[in-house]
Amino acid sequence: MKSDNKPDVCVVGLGYIGLPTAAVIARSGCKVLGIDISEAVVETINRGEIHIEEVDLDGLVHAVVSRGLLSASTSVAASDVYVIAVPTPFDKQHQPDISYVLAAARSVAPVLKAGDVVILESTSPVGTTEQIRDLFAELRPDLKLPGLTRETPDVSIAYCPERVLPGRILEELTNNDRSIGGITPRCARKAIAFYKLFVRGQCIATDARSAEMTKLVENAYRDVNIAFANELSIVADRMGLDVWEVIRLANRHPRVNILTPGPGVGGHCIAVDPWFIVAGAPEDTPLIRTARGVNDGKIHHVIARASALVEAHPTARVACLGLAFKANIDDFRESPARLVAATLARRYGSRISVVEPYAAQLPREFEGTGAVQIDLDTALEECDLLIALVDHDQFRQVPLAERAAKVVYDTRGIWPDQPKPDAEAAPGLRLAS
C-alpha cells in the first residue's frame, strides 16, 4: 500500500454489492476504479448516477464521482487492492457456478504486481479463494503466491463476505463486523489493514475456508428458520388457523422466536447459498436440503391457494401487490412474489394486474400474458381481489376502510385488522399465508 495508507482500489462487479462497496471505499479517500461488463452501467456511474435502488447511494456516488475518487470502466487497470464482487449463481442441478469469479480473477491476473492484495467478496463455495490462488499461479508463474511458497509471497489473497441488508447497505457496509479469511495469516492481516480504512465494525481474522463457510452458514441458518415458519403456515391453512395469531402467542415464550412466514424465500443469498453447502456435502445435509424444499414448496402452495381464490371469484379483477423479494427494494432476484404473480398472469391473463412501486415496467415473463402494471390507487379503486405478496411500506399503510370490501389473500401478515371470514356474510376475506 502507499505511504499515505490510501491504496488505489479496483472493484470488479458493480451490482447490488459492488457499487455500494466501491462508493464506500471511495468515501474513505481511496481512488477507486469500478469494473463492469455492461457499457450502460459504466456510463451511468461515470455520469455520477446509479442503476440500482439503495437508500442514499445516489448522493454518495454522485459525490465521490464528482471528487474524482470513483470512476468506472469495462477494463481492469493496475491497482493496489482488487475486490471481486460478482454473481455466484447455481445451475439447474443446484451446483454452484463460480465462472464469474474465475473470469474476474483472470481479468486481474495480468496486472498483478508484488505487494498487491486480492479480496473475494462474492458468496462462494468453500475452497473458491484457493482456486483463485491456483489460477493466479497458472497465469502468473513469475509471482510467489501464498500457500505455494516458503518465501514471503508477492501477493496477499483473502476472502471477506458481505453481510448487509438491502435498504441499509451503506450503513451496514461500514458498521457491521467482518470475517476476513486469508489463505495465510499474513494475507488476513493485509486484508484487515485495508478494511479498517472504511469499516467501523470489528475485523476478525480467520482462514479463507472458514470465512467462506461462515457466509454460507449464516444464510442457511436463516433459511432453516424461515422454513419452520413457512411449514407452520401451511399446517395452519389446513387446520383453519390464523398463523399470525399462533406465532404471536408462541413468541411470548421467553425462548421462542419464530420468524414471519411469507410466499417463499428470495434474493441471491438465502435462496441460493444453502445449496453451496449441500453441494459440498450432499450426504450430510438432509436438514438444509429439506429447508430449501420447504421454502421452494411454499411458493407452489401460495400459487395453488391464489389460483383457487381467483377461480372462486370468476368476475373479479385481481391485483398482485409486489414483485420484489423483500420490502422496499427493487431487487427481484429469486423472488417468490415474482414467480407467483407471473404464474397467475399466464393462467388468468388480463384479469391480473401488478402493483410494484419499485419497477418501471413488468419483467419479461409477463409479456404476452395480458397482465398490466398499475399503481396502488388504481388497484384499490378497480380490483376486487388483493393478493399481498410483498410487505412494502406503501402496502402496509393502506387503511382498513380501503380494503374492507375486498377479497384479500395476505401472504405477509401486513393487515392483521382485515376482517376474517364469516360463516354467513363477510365484506372481505383474509386468508393466512
C-alpha positions, 0 to 999 in steps of 0.5 A: 500500500502507499505511504499515505495508507490510501491504496488505489482500489479496483472493484470488479462487479458493480451490482447490488454489492459492488457499487455500494462497496466501491462508493464506500471505499471511495468515501474513505479517500481511496481512488477507486476504479469500478469494473463492469461488463455492461457499457450502460452501467459504466456510463451511468456511474461515470455520469455520477448516477446509479442503476440500482435502488439503495437508500442514499447511494445516489448522493454518495456516488454522485459525490465521490464521482464528482471528487474524482475518487470513483470512476468506472470502466469495462477494463481492469487497470493496475491497482493496489487492492482488487475486490471481486464482487460478482454473481455466484449463481447455481445451475439447474442441478443446484451446483454452484457456478463460480465462472464469474469469479474465475473470469474476474480473477483472470481479468486481474491476473495480468496486472498483478504486481508484488505487494498487491492484495486480492479480496473475494467478496462474492458468496462462494463455495468453500475452497473458491479463494484457493482456486483463485490462488491456483489460477493466479499461479497458472497465469502468473508463474513469475509471482510467489503466491501464498500457500505455494511458497516458503518465501514471503509471497508477492501477493496477499489473497483473502476472502471477506463476505458481505453481510448487509441488508438491502435498504441499509447497505451503506450503513451496514457496509461500514458498521457491521463486523467482518470475517476476513479469511486469508489463505495465510495469516499474513494475507488476513492481516493485509486484508484487515489493514485495508478494511479498517480504512472504511469499516467501523465494525470489528475485523476478525481474522480467520482462514479463507475456508472458514470465512467462506463457510461462515457466509454460507452458514449464516444464510442457511441458518436463516433459511432453516428458520424461515422454513419452520415458519413457512411449514407452520403456515401451511399446517395452519391453512389446513387446520383453519388457523390464523398463523399470525395469531399462533406465532404471536402467542408462541413468541411470548415464550421467553425462548421462542422466536419464530420468524414471519412466514411469507410466499417463499424465500428470495434474493441471491443469498438465502435462496441460493447459498444453502445449496453451496453447502449441500453441494459440498456435502450432499450426504450430510445435509438432509436438514438444509436440503429439506429447508430449501424444499420447504421454502421452494414448496411454499411458493407452489402452495401460495400459487395453488391457494391464489389460483383457487381464490381467483377461480372462486371469484370468476368476475373479479379483477385481481391485483398482485401487490409486489414483485420484489423479494423483500420490502422496499427494494427493487431487487427481484432476484429469486423472488417468490412474489415474482414467480407467483404473480407471473404464474397467475398472469399466464393462467388468468391473463388480463384479469391480473394486474401488478402493483410494484412501486419499485419497477418501471415496467413488468419483467419479461415473463409477463409479456404476452400474458395480458397482465398490466402494471398499475399503481396502488390507487388504481388497484384499490379503486378497480380490483376486487381481489388483493393478493399481498405478496410483498410487505412494502411500506406503501402496502402496509399503510393502506387503511382498513376502510380501503380494503374492507370490501375486498377479497384479500389473500395476505401472504405477509401478515401486513393487515392483521385488522382485515376482517376474517371470514364469516360463516354467513356474510363477510365484506372481505376475506383474509386468508393466512399465508 
